[in-house]
Amino acid sequence: MPDVSAACRLVLETADPISKMKAARKAARDWRMGTLDWAFATPMPARPARTDRPPLLPPSRMPKRGRAGSVRARIAMLHALAHIEHVAIDLAFDMVGRFGAGFPQRFVDDWMKVGAEEAIHFALLERRLNAYHASYGDLPAHDGLWEAAEQTAADSLARLAVVPMVLEARGLDVTPSLITRFEAAGDDRSARILRRIAEDEINHVAAGVTWFRHLCERLRIDYVQSWQSQVAQHFRGMVKPPFNDSSRRRAGLTKEMMAGVAPASDLSHTPSVAEGGAIPDSG
C-alpha cells in the first residue's frame, strides 16, 4: 500500500492545474478511505511542477485589474483567486508530506481535508471563469505564496506561523469586500462561491492555529510570543490592518496575538474596497 508522502508528492509533481485538482481530491479520498499508509518515505520536491500558464511575474509588474465592476475586473479578480487556491493545494499537501511525520495522525487528517477543500475552491473558480469565457492561466500571476513556503521549508513552526496564520488569514480580512464588489456588479453566483470559500478558510486558519499551539505546548514555549517572533523572523513585509476581527476570532487568532504584530486600535475593522481591500495572498 502506498504511503501518504508518495500521494502528496504526486499532487506536487502534477503540473496541469485540472489534473492537480483531481490528484488532490483523490489523495484526500484515499487517505480518508484508509488506502494510504501513515508513513513518510518520500521526500517533497523543492518546488511544485507548473505549466507555462499562467506566466509568473513579480508583484510590482502585475497588470491593473481594470475599472471596478467591469467584466474585465471581475475576470481578473476570479483569476487571482483561482491562482491562490491552485497554490494552496500544493501548500496543504506539502504540509502533510514535509512535516506530517512530526505530528499525530490527526495532523494529516486536518491538512488532507484542507487540501481537498482548496481543490474544490479551485474547481468552483475555474468553472466561474469558464462562464465568462476565460480560464485559469489566461492572465499573469505572482509566486509570493510559494516563496513563503520555500522560506519555511525546514521549520514546521515557521510554516504554520506564516502560511495559514498570516497569508491565509489575510483572506478572512478582504473577502467580505470582494463579495460586496461582486454583488454590486450583479454577479451573485461569484459572491456565493466566495462566501463558501470564506467559511472554509476560517477552518483552514484554525487548523494552523491548532497545530501551532500543539507544537508550542510540546516545546514548552509560549504560543503567543512564539507566533509573534516567528512572524517577525520569517514574514517579509508587514501584517497590515485593518482586520476582520470576528472571523479571526473564530479561527483562534486573538486580539492578544494580533496586538504584537499590528496596531491594536485597528484590530476590529474590516477593509473596504475604498480603503484598498485587495485580493489576498492566501488560500
Buried (B, 14 or more C-beta within 10 A) or exposed (E): EBBBBBBBBBBBBBEBBEEBBBBBBBBBEBBEEEEBBBBBEBEBBEEBBBEEBBEBEEEEEBEEBBEEBEBBBBBBBBBBBBBBBBBBBBBBBBBBBBBBBEBEEEBBBBBBBBBBBBBBBBBBBBEBBEEBEBBBBBBBBBBBBBEBBEBBBEBBBBBBBBBBBBBBBBBBBBBBBBBBBBBEBEBEEBBBBBBBBBEBBBBBBBBBBBBBBBBBEEEEEEBBEBBBBBBEEBBEEEBBBBBBBEBBBBBBBBEEBBBBBBEEEBBBBBBBBEEEBBBBBBB
